Amino acid sequence: MRQVILFKGEDGFWVAECPSLPGCISQGKTKEDAINNIKEAIDGYIESLKEDNLPIPQEKFEAIALVV
């Protein structure tokens, strides 16, 4: 299970980012598309780490949302 942050980008597409996997970002025209795309990106990211015998970062679930 991975924490994902969703937000609307300047181009109108939804951006999905997995903070515990640096650089693991995807997008989609809808929230649902972005969620499906980030699931695929997370799977690919972790598979690549396994293939390269690299450690898989642990998920911390430490996010705070602030409106400033």
Secondary structure, DSSP 8 states (H G I E B T S, - for coil): ----EEEE-TTS-EEEE-TTSTT-EEEESSHHHHHHHHHHHHHHHHHHHHHTT---------------
